[in-house]
């Protein structure tokens, strides 16, 4: 009886572990992890074309966004750039500007100059969900392609295209999700963006989170627990113990 109770306890423990995954939260989010002073920071890195590191500036494009800090390449006209929006945009196409204060935004470089990117280096080993969305920062006739890459084997997990006037604004972004992907500590996930046909890139709003994978459905949990009990009971029968 004591052994049977031990098996039952193990099965209950299995259910608790699986159920606990459902309560796990976000591991990484560039919005909450953002830093204007350190790059990389908290596993995040903001890079320009050809993986060139970007520099911090406290006055990016001051004529159009007074007081906006950014990670940018001032050596080539401030582009590409990544920033956490803290200033109102008053530049060309401002009437169609479609991001809010507190949003993560990038302005891509020109075609052929390489995609700018944000990367996250995994701090965990286990199943994770990757959820993101991207949208046109304004509609002035430009476009941007994008893709999410995983470093191990350089696998493309998701990709798409944003075109001016395609309807992908902040309220209806192009969204993607990669569920229950097994990651290891040190794995690198890279979101790349850049124009593939228009001469100049443009603003793109970005949302990207990495979370612990959701627990299996309740039916799956009971199935696993039942399987553990059945397996243990079978072993007892084989051993000649039936009580």
N, C-alpha and C positions, 0 to 999 in steps of 0.2 A: 504493500500500500504506500509505503514511504517513497519508493521509486516512482510509482504512478503519479503521486503528488508532485514529485520533482519534475516529471515530464510536463504535467499540467502547468506548473509555474514557468517552465521554460517557454511553453507555447504562449502563455500570457505575456511574458517578457517580450517575445517576438512581436506580439500585437502592439505593445506599448512603444517599442522602437519604431515600428512602421507608422503608427499614429502620430508619433512625435514629429516625423518629417513634415506632416501637414501644417504644423505650427511654426516651422522654421521660416525665417524672414529673408530679406534681401541681403546678399553678401556684398555686392558692389553696385554703386550707382554714381555716375560722374557728376550728377547735380549735387548730391549730398557730400560727395568726397572731394569736391572741387577745391583747387588751390590756385591763387594768383601768383604765388611766390616759389613753388616747387614743381618741377617737371623732370622726372616722374614723381608721382605722389599717390600714396595709398594703392599702389598697383596699377595706376593709370598713367599713360604717357600720350602726349599730343605731339604729332610729328607732321612734317611737310612732305612734299614730293621727294621720292627717293629715300624716305625714312630720315630726312634731315631734322635734327632737333630744332624746335622753335624757341624763341626767346621771349621773356616776359616784357610787356610794355604797359605802362599805366595810362597811355593816351593813344589808343589805337584809332586811326582815322578820325582825328578830332574835329574835322570840318563837318562830319556827318553824324558822329556819335560822341558828343562831348563827355569826357570822363570815363570812357569805356576801357577797361583793362582787357588784355588778350594775350594769348600765346601766338606769336606771329614771326614772320621772317622779314624784318625791316630792311634787309639788304636787297630785296626784290619787290619793293613797293608794298610792303605789309602783307602780302599774300604768299601762301595760304594763312588762315588764322582760325583759332578756336577761342570762344569766349563764353562766359556765363553772363547773360545779358543783364546789365545794370543801368543802361542808358537808352533813351529813346532815339530811334533812328530817324534822321531828318534828311537823308540823302536822296539820290535819284531813285525813283520808284517807291518812295516812302508811302504813297497812297495804297500800295498793295503789300507793304511789309506785313508779314504774318507770323510774328513771334512776340512773346510777352517777356516782361522782366522776370528773371529767374530761369529762363529756358537756356539750354545748351545750344549754341549755334556755331556753325563753321562757315567760312567763305572759302570755297575751293579756288584753285589756281587755274591757269589756262590749259587747254588741251595739249597733250604731249609732255607736260611738265611733271607728270606723276601724280598719283592720288595722294591727298593728305589723309591722315588716319588718326584714329584714337585706338589705343590698345589697352587691354587689361590682362595682367599676368595673374593666373589663378593662385589663390592662397589656400585652396582646399583640394582634397581628393575625394571624389564622390560624384553623385548625380546632381546635375544642375539644370535649371531652366534659363534660357537666354531669350529675353523679350525686348523688342525694340520697335521704334517707329521713326520715320523720316518724312519731312515735308518741305515743299518749296518755301523758301523764306520770302520770296516775292515773285511776281510774274512779269518778267521783262524780256521774254523770248530766249532764255538760256535753259540749259539742262545739265543734269548730273547723273552719272551711273554710280552704283554703290554695290559693295559686296562685304559679307562677313566671312573672314577666314579663320581657320583653326590651325595653329602652328604645326601640330603633329601630322605630317603628311601633306601639309598645305591644303587642307580640305576646305572647299567653299561650302559653308553651311547655309547661306542665303544670299540672294542678289536681286537687284532690281534697277529700275530707271525712273528718274523724276524729270518730267518735261513741263516747261512753262505752260500753264493753262490746263494741266491734266486733272485738276480737281483735288490734288493731294496737298491740302492746306493743313493748318494746325488742327482743325476740328475733324479732318478726315485724312489722316496721314497714311502713307504706305507702311503697313505694319508687318512684322514677321515674328515668329516664335520657334525656338528649337527646344523641344522638351526632353527631359531625362537624358541629357548628354553626359557621358562619363568623362570627367576632367581630372587631371592630376595636378598637384602642386607644381607650378612653373610653366604650365601650358599657357600659351599666348593666344588671345582672341583679338583679331584686328578688324575694325570697321573702316573700310576705305571708301572715299568719295572723290569724284572728279568728273569733269566734262569729257565726253567721248566724241562729240561732234562740234559743239559750239566753241568758238575761239576762247571765250572767257567763261570761267565758272561763276558761281553765285552763292548766295546764302542758302543754307539748309538747316532746318531745325532738327535736332537729334535727341531721341530718348533711348536709353539703353540700360538694362538692368540684368544682373546675374543673381539668381536665387537658388536656394536649396530646392531640389526636385520635390514635387508633390508626392504624398504617400499614395500607394495603390488604393483603388476603390475598396470600400468595406468588404465587398464580396471576395475580393482577392485576398484581403487580410485573413478572413476566416478560412479561406481555402488553404492558405499557407499554414495557418495554425493547425487546421484539421490534418493536413499532410504530415506535419511534425508529429502529431499524436499517433496517426496511423503507422508511421514509420517506426516509432518507438514501440508500439504494441506488437508489430510484426516481429521486431527483434526479440521481444520477450517470448513469443510463441516459438520461434526458432530455437531459442535457448532452453525451451522446455518449461518456461514459467508462464502459466496462464491465469494466475489470480491477480 
